[in-house]
Amino acid sequence: MIKDIEEIRSFRRSGKFMNLFSKFFSKHDFQTELDLPESAPIIFAANHRSFFDVIIAWAFFSLSGVNCHCLIRADLFSKPLMGSWLRRNGCIATSRKTREEAELKAIEKLKAGYAVAIMPEGRLVPPEDRPEGVGQGRPGISRIARATGATIVPVALTGSDTVWPIGKGFPIPKLKRPIIKVRFGKAFDLQSDDDIENANLVMQRIKTLLESMNNKTC
């Protein structure tokens, strides 16, 4: 059982709101049965195609009963309302400048028994930069996992970029709502000391999960 984060009440309230809010823009096809490891800290690693990913992830975690500390781009924390909301929900600010601080914070949370969620690509990845479904993973996820012995659970999201494409303004609800799918893959542990190799492995696991969703086998 994943340990509840200290900000659990706010996290759950936000998740319920995000679930209701997101349904104005999309239909949900979420995995309902989760088989998560209990013997090690967990890092959830997801692909990143749209700002809508954050909304959907929060909705999904709320429905699944999972809560975690999410690594979110640091510039959002400087926005008056957004920043305070992210802090109330236990999010961790990350950027190139704050990379080391963010990784240490994530390591601290994992060692304390909490789960952490990361989008290893580290940015919104446009279609041209993910010809095989995912972009290049960054090595931070490997450094965090190796420092804590955390197991990694790949998470695949599809359809979010149909709702809110990169470079477009906030979406407007449509009569025919796109379907957003979310699936968890099988947990795995990193075996290598090579952070680049490990980051590539994480993205490969997410890519495989995306392919299985596209083939309707998941």
N, C-alpha and C positions, 0 to 999 in steps of 0.2 A: 504494500500500500504506500503510495506517494504521500509524504508528509505535507500537510496543509501549510501553505505559505502564511506568514504573519498577516498579510493583507487579504486574507481569504474572503472576508465578507464583501469587501469592495470588488474583489476579483469576480466573485460569483454574481453580484448584482450587475456588474458591467457585462459579464458574459450573457446573462439573460436578456439584457437590453440589446446587445449586439445581435443575438439570435432573432429577436423580433424585428429589429431595424433592418437586418440584412434581407429579410423575407420580402421587403418592399421591392427589392432589386433582383432577387434570385430565388430559385428553388434549390433545396438542399438534398444531396445524396451523400449522407455521412455514414461512415462505418459505425455500426451500433455495438459490436462486441469487440472489446479490447483485451488482449492478452499481454499484459505488461510485466516485465521482470520485477522481482521484489528483493533480489539479492545484491543489487548495486544501484548507485545513483543513476538517474536517467537524463539523457540529453535528447530532446526532440529536435530533429533536423529536417527542415522543410524547404522546398523550392520557393522562389519568390518572383512572381510575375506581375503583381499589381498591388497598389495600396490597399485594395479590398482584401488582400490576404490576411491582414491583421484583424479586420472585422470578422472574417470567416473563422480564423483560428480561435478567436475568443469565443465565438458562438459554439464552435465544435467542442472546445475544452469544457465549456459550461454544461453542454448536454451530456458529455461523457463522464463528468465528475472529476476530471483531471484539472489540476491547477499547477502553475509553474511560474518561475521568474523568466520573463521574456526580454531578450536583448533587442533594443529598439534604437534606431538612428538618433544620435545625440542632439542634432539640431532641433528635433521636435520637443525636447525638454525645455528649450528656451522660450517656447510659446506659452503665454500666460495661463490659459485654461488647459491646454493640452499637456503642458509640463507637469502641472500639479496632479492632473488625472493619472498620468503615467506613473508618477511616484506613488500615488495612493494604491496602485495596483501592483506594486513590487517590481516594476520594469527596471532594466539596467541600461543606462545610456552607453552607446558604443559608437566610435568613429575612429578614423586613423589616428587622431591626436589622443583619444582616450582609450585606445586599444588595450594597453597593458592594464590600466585601471579596471576596465570592463571585464577582462579575462580573470583578474584576481577576484573580483566581486563574484563572478559566476562560479569560480572554484570554491570560494568561501560558502556559497549557498549550497552547492552540491555536497560538500563535505559535511554540511549541517543536516543533510537528509532531504533537501528540497530538489525538485526537478527544475531543469532549465530548458528553454526553447530558443533555438538559434536558426537563422536562415543563412547557411554557410556561404552562399554566393555573395553575401555582404552588400547587395544592391538589387534594385529592380532590374531584371534581365529582359531586354527586348527580344522579340522573336529571332532577329538576325544573329543574336549572340547565343542562342540556344537551339542550333539546328537539330540536335538530337534530344531536345526536351529540357535540358538543364544547362546552366552556365558553369563557369569555372568556380570550384569551391576554394575558399581561403583557409589557410592553415590554422587559424585560431581555434576552430572546433577540435582539432587534434591536440593542440597544446592543453586545452581545458580537459579533454577526456583523459589524456595520459597523466595529468597531474592529480586526477581524482579517482581513476579506475572506473569512470562512468561508462555505462553501456549506452549505445546509440540506437534510437528508434527512428527510422526514416519515416517521413510524412510527405505524402504527395497531394498537391492541390491542382485541380484543373477547373477552368471556366471563369476564374476570377478576373482575368484580363479581358474577357468578353464583357463583363459588367463595367469594369473601370480600366480601360486601356492606358498604357503608359503615355504620358504627355497630354492626356485629356483632362478636362475639368471634372468636378464631382459629378457622378452619374445621375441621370434622370430615370426614374422608374419607367419600365416599358410594359406594354400589355402582355407581351410574351417574354416572361422572365427566363434568362439563361439558367442552366443547371450547373451548380458548383459541386464538385465531388471532392471528398477528403477520405484518404485511406492511410492506415498505419501499416508499415512493413514489419518484418521480423527483426527483433532486437539483435544487435551484434556488437562484439568488442573489437577494438583496434589491436592489432598484433605488432605493427611496425613502429619503429622510432622515427620514421621519416614523416614529418608533418605534411609535406606536399602529397606524398603517396596516400596518406590517410585521408586527406581532404578529397582527393580524387575518388577514393573508395566510397566515401560517404555519398558523393554525387552520383556515383554509379549505382548505388543501392536505390537512391531516389529515382533515378532514370529507369531502372528496372521496374519499380513500382508503378511509375507513370505508364510504361509500356503495357503492363498487365491491365491497368485500368482502361487503356485505349482498346485493348483486345477483349474487354468485357469479361475478363477472367477473375476480377477482383470485386 
